[in-house]
Amino acid sequence: MLVPTQEAPFLTEKSVLKNLDSFAEEGSYKKLVHNIGIVFSSSESLNKSFLLDSASRQNSGTNVDIEAVRRMYAALFKTGDSSVENSLINSLVALSPTLEVEMRFKSPSNDPNFLNQFVIIMENTMLQSPEYLDQALPSFLKAMALLSAKQQANLVHIWSQFSSQEIRRMVETLQQLVTYQVLTGPCATSTAPVQEDDAIVAATKVMKLLYYASVMGGIFDQTCLSNSHDGATGGDNEEDPLVKELKIDVQDCRQPLVKYQEFVNDPLNDQIEVDRDYTYYKHEKGTKFSFLKYNFILSTVTKSMGLFYDNRIRMYSERRLTILYSLVRGEQGTPYLKLKVRRDHLIEDALVNVSTCIVFIQLSPQP
């Protein structure tokens, strides 16, 4: 079944399908299970598997034959043999720690096929099963979350060419993991905040790639694109390395591949302590994970509370500065804006007073 080579062994669709029937006739999939374990537990072998021919690569954003991978998975799961699926699970458990160490302590790989393993693994339609959610998938996502900004951008470009159904399937897998961890993970059994659950954090970071893939593969407002500065983002966090690599503005997308609402996880939002998350968001060293930096997964209520805390902090900061300036200048000023309004004309009087204050500030000479 394995393609003979002096280097790392690898798989092709032909080599898999050709031997499936013979394995079934023998009444045992031991050799198949063994070969799957060898390839799927090795980055080098996996990256060399299911490659497109040179002619097909010109019209695809990836070197992987996606359709061949999908047919391969369908054929494997069609066997109904639990040992085949267990081999895939065990291989992913073995691959992930090695991959995480490589991603964490080595410089980003220049291998053009390096992302193939992530594309192939994420095509597994059984990733939502409890066996994967418990250990295999979280470990793999931790490694995947360590990809460099450039590698993440390349992966986004690959997935942006997928159909909405395929993007949605992967999003649902990650949402399933997040919900599973919220209900059974450390935050459910102790007082640990959800921001410290490694599986939830990793799933959120990977979901971000699917979020941008959904946007990039969607329908854009061409007028906005033509007026943008080389596609550079304005609405998203301009300090985000991934956004800089992609050079897109989410606000220009009229219709993403997957609706924005499908990225929101309600069980997670019920567990988020917004005051704690806002503190992490404003952490000076930036070492704390905050969901406010991944607001696609947040509900409107959670975002509103985040804005509330932000406005309160800004208000207190402005008040302290005003008092400080008053003391320095020897003035007896007040840090508050007082408006006199009539009860029956509340909105009208407030707008008039505020507009008057704005005009006064604009006309006032500079100190």
C-alpha positions in Angstrom: 0.0 0.0 0.0 2.8 2.4 0.8 4.6 3.8 -2.2 8.1 2.3 -2.1 10.8 4.9 -1.7 14.2 5.2 0.0 13.0 8.3 1.8 9.8 8.7 3.9 6.9 6.6 2.7 3.8 8.2 1.5 0.3 7.5 0.3 -1.6 8.2 -2.9 -5.3 7.7 -3.6 -4.4 4.9 -6.1 -2.3 3.0 -3.6 -5.0 3.2 -0.9 -8.0 2.2 -3.1 -6.1 -0.5 -4.9 -5.4 -2.4 -1.8 -8.7 -1.9 0.1 -10.5 -4.6 -1.8 -7.6 -7.1 -1.2 -7.6 -6.3 2.5 -11.3 -6.8 2.7 -11.0 -10.2 1.0 -8.4 -11.3 3.5 -10.8 -10.4 6.3 -8.2 -8.2 8.0 -7.1 -4.6 7.8 -4.0 -5.0 9.8 -1.6 -4.1 7.0 -3.8 -1.1 6.1 -3.9 0.0 9.7 -0.1 -0.3 10.0 0.5 1.7 6.8 -1.9 4.5 7.9 -0.1 4.6 11.2 3.3 5.1 9.6 2.2 7.9 7.2 -0.3 9.8 9.4 2.1 9.9 12.4 4.9 11.5 10.3 4.9 15.1 9.1 7.3 14.3 6.3 5.3 11.3 5.0 2.0 13.2 5.3 3.3 16.2 3.4 4.4 14.0 0.5 1.0 12.2 0.3 -1.8 12.9 -2.1 0.1 15.5 -4.1 -1.3 17.1 -7.3 0.6 16.7 -10.5 2.5 19.8 -11.7 -0.1 20.7 -14.3 -3.0 20.8 -11.7 -1.0 22.8 -9.2 -1.1 25.9 -11.4 -4.9 26.2 -10.9 -4.9 25.4 -7.2 -3.8 27.2 -4.1 -2.4 24.0 -2.6 -0.2 21.1 -3.6 -2.8 18.6 -2.1 -5.3 16.8 -4.3 -8.2 17.7 -2.1 -10.7 15.5 -3.9 -8.4 12.5 -3.7 -8.1 13.0 0.1 -11.9 13.2 0.5 -12.4 10.0 -1.6 -9.7 8.3 0.5 -11.4 9.2 3.8 -14.8 8.1 2.4 -13.4 4.7 1.4 -11.6 4.2 4.8 -14.8 5.0 6.8 -16.9 2.9 4.5 -15.0 -0.2 5.7 -16.8 0.1 9.1 -13.7 -1.3 10.8 -13.0 0.4 14.1 -9.3 -0.4 13.9 -9.0 1.8 10.8 -10.4 4.9 12.6 -8.4 4.1 15.8 -5.3 4.1 13.6 -6.1 7.6 12.4 -6.8 8.8 16.0 -3.6 7.3 17.4 -1.6 8.6 14.6 -2.9 12.1 15.2 -2.1 11.8 18.9 1.4 10.7 18.0 2.0 13.4 15.4 0.7 16.4 17.3 3.3 16.7 20.1 6.2 16.3 17.7 4.7 18.9 15.4 4.1 21.3 18.3 7.7 21.0 19.4 8.9 21.7 15.9 6.6 24.7 15.5 7.5 26.1 18.9 11.3 25.8 18.9 12.3 25.8 15.2 12.1 28.5 12.6 9.2 28.4 10.2 9.6 25.8 7.6 10.3 26.8 4.0 9.0 23.5 2.6 6.3 24.3 0.1 4.4 21.2 1.2 4.6 21.9 4.9 0.9 23.0 5.1 -0.3 19.8 3.4 -0.5 17.9 6.7 -2.9 20.5 8.1 -5.1 20.5 5.0 -5.2 16.6 5.0 -6.0 16.3 8.7 -8.8 18.9 8.6 -10.5 17.0 5.8 -11.2 14.1 8.2 -15.0 14.2 8.5 -14.9 12.2 11.8 -13.1 14.9 13.8 -16.4 15.8 15.6 -16.6 12.4 17.2 -15.9 12.2 21.0 -12.7 10.1 20.4 -11.1 13.0 18.5 -12.5 15.8 20.7 -11.2 14.3 23.9 -7.5 14.3 23.1 -6.4 14.0 19.4 -8.0 17.2 18.0 -7.0 19.6 20.8 -3.4 18.5 20.7 -3.3 19.0 16.9 -4.9 22.4 17.1 -2.3 23.6 19.6 0.4 22.8 17.0 -1.7 24.4 14.3 -2.1 27.6 16.2 1.6 28.1 16.3 1.9 28.6 12.5 3.6 31.9 11.5 1.4 34.7 10.2 2.6 34.0 6.6 1.8 30.3 6.9 -1.6 31.2 8.4 -2.3 33.5 5.5 -1.4 30.8 3.0 -3.7 28.4 4.7 -6.5 31.0 4.6 -5.9 31.4 0.9 -6.2 27.6 0.4 -9.4 27.3 2.4 -11.0 30.4 0.8 -11.3 28.4 -2.4 -13.4 25.7 -0.7 -17.1 25.6 -0.8 -19.3 27.1 1.9 -20.3 23.5 3.0 -16.7 22.5 3.5 -15.8 25.7 5.5 -19.0 25.2 7.5 -18.1 21.6 8.3 -14.7 22.6 9.7 -16.3 25.5 11.7 -18.8 23.1 13.2 -16.0 20.8 14.2 -14.2 23.5 16.1 -17.5 24.8 17.6 -18.2 21.3 18.8 -14.8 21.1 20.5 -15.3 24.5 22.2 -18.7 23.6 23.5 -17.4 20.2 24.6 -14.6 21.9 26.6 -16.9 24.5 28.1 -19.2 21.7 29.4 -16.6 19.2 30.5 -13.2 21.0 30.6 -11.4 22.7 33.5 -13.8 25.7 33.4 -16.7 23.4 34.1 -15.1 21.5 37.0 -13.2 24.4 38.7 -13.0 28.1 38.9 -10.5 28.3 36.0 -11.4 30.9 33.4 -12.1 29.8 29.9 -9.2 31.9 28.7 -6.9 29.4 30.4 -8.3 26.3 28.6 -5.7 25.4 26.0 -8.1 23.5 23.9 -10.6 26.4 23.7 -7.8 28.9 23.0 -6.3 26.8 20.2 -9.7 26.1 18.6 -10.5 29.8 18.7 -7.2 30.7 17.0 -7.7 28.1 14.2 -11.3 29.3 13.8 -10.0 32.7 13.1 -8.3 31.3 9.9 -11.7 29.8 8.8 -13.3 33.1 9.5 -11.0 35.0 7.2 -11.2 32.2 4.6 -15.0 32.6 4.7 -14.6 36.3 4.2 -12.0 36.0 1.4 -14.1 33.4 -0.5 -17.2 35.6 -0.2 -18.6 38.4 -2.3 -16.9 41.7 -1.9 -18.1 45.3 -2.6 -15.9 46.2 -5.6 -16.4 49.9 -5.0 -14.9 49.6 -1.5 -12.1 47.5 -2.8 -11.2 50.0 -5.4 -11.1 52.8 -2.9 -9.1 50.9 -0.3 -5.3 51.3 0.1 -4.1 48.2 -1.6 -6.7 46.2 0.2 -5.3 47.1 3.6 -7.6 46.7 6.5 -9.3 49.6 8.2 -12.0 47.9 10.2 -10.0 45.2 11.9 -7.0 45.4 14.2 -4.3 46.8 12.1 -1.7 45.4 14.5 -2.8 41.9 13.7 0.0 40.2 11.7 -2.5 37.9 9.9 -4.6 40.9 8.8 -1.5 42.6 7.5 -0.6 39.5 5.5 -4.1 39.1 4.0 -4.6 42.8 3.2 -8.4 42.6 3.4 -11.1 44.5 5.3 -13.9 42.4 6.6 -16.3 45.3 6.3 -15.9 45.2 2.5 -17.3 41.6 2.4 -21.0 41.7 1.5 -21.6 38.0 1.7 -19.1 35.6 3.3 -19.1 31.9 2.6 -20.4 31.2 6.1 -22.7 33.6 8.0 -21.0 35.6 10.7 -23.6 34.2 13.2 -22.3 30.7 12.7 -18.9 31.6 14.3 -20.6 32.7 17.5 -20.5 30.2 20.3 -23.3 30.7 22.9 -22.1 28.3 25.6 -18.7 30.0 25.5 -20.2 33.4 25.8 -22.2 32.3 28.9 -18.9 31.4 30.6 -16.8 34.5 29.6 -16.1 36.9 32.4 -16.0 40.1 30.4 -14.2 42.2 33.1 -11.5 39.6 33.3 -11.3 39.2 29.5 -11.0 43.0 29.2 -8.2 43.0 31.6 -6.4 40.4 29.6 -7.2 42.4 26.4 -5.4 45.4 27.9 -2.5 43.4 29.4 0.7 45.4 28.6 2.9 42.4 27.7 0.1 40.8 25.5 0.8 37.4 26.9 -2.7 36.9 28.2 -5.3 35.4 25.8 -8.4 37.5 25.3 -11.6 36.7 23.3 -12.0 40.4 22.6 -9.2 40.0 20.1 -11.2 37.2 18.4 -14.6 39.0 18.5 -16.1 36.9 15.7 -16.8 34.2 18.3 -18.5 36.7 20.7 -22.2 37.5 20.9 -23.6 41.0 20.7 -24.2 41.1 24.4 -20.6 40.2 25.2 -19.3 42.7 22.7 -21.5 45.4 24.3 -20.2 44.6 27.7 -16.6 44.9 26.4 -17.4 48.3 25.0 -19.0 49.3 28.3 -15.8 48.5 30.2 -13.7 50.2 27.6 -15.8 53.4 27.8 -15.7 53.4 31.6 -11.9 53.1 31.6 -11.6 55.9 29.0 -14.0 58.1 31.0 -12.0 57.6 34.3 -8.7 58.2 32.4 -10.0 61.5 30.9 -11.3 62.6 34.3 -8.0 62.1 35.9 -6.2 64.0 33.1 -8.7 66.9 33.4 -8.2 67.1 37.1 -4.4 67.0 36.7 -4.5 69.8 34.1 -6.7 71.9 36.3 -4.2 71.6 39.2 -1.3 72.4 37.0 -3.0 75.5 35.6 -4.4 76.6 38.9 -8.0 76.3 37.7 -11.0 75.0 39.6 -12.4 73.1 36.7 -14.8 70.1 36.6 -14.1 66.9 34.7 -17.8 66.5 33.9 -19.9 67.8 31.1 -23.1 69.3 32.5 -26.1 69.7 30.3 -29.3 71.5 31.2 -32.2 69.8 29.4 -36.0 70.0 29.7 -37.8 66.8 30.7 -40.2 67.1 27.8 -37.4 67.8 25.2 -34.7 65.5 26.5 -33.2 64.4 23.2 -33.6 67.7 21.4 -32.0 69.8 24.2 -29.2 67.2 24.7 -28.3 67.3 21.0 -28.3 71.1 20.9 -26.1 71.4 23.9 -23.6 68.8 22.7 -23.4 70.4 19.2 -22.9 73.8 20.9 -20.0 72.4 23.0 -18.4 70.9 19.9 -18.6 74.2 18.0 -17.1 76.0 21.0 -14.2 73.5 21.2 -13.5 73.9 17.5 -13.5 77.7 17.7 -11.5 78.0 20.9 -7.8 79.1 20.3 -5.1 76.5 20.8 -3.3 76.9 24.2 
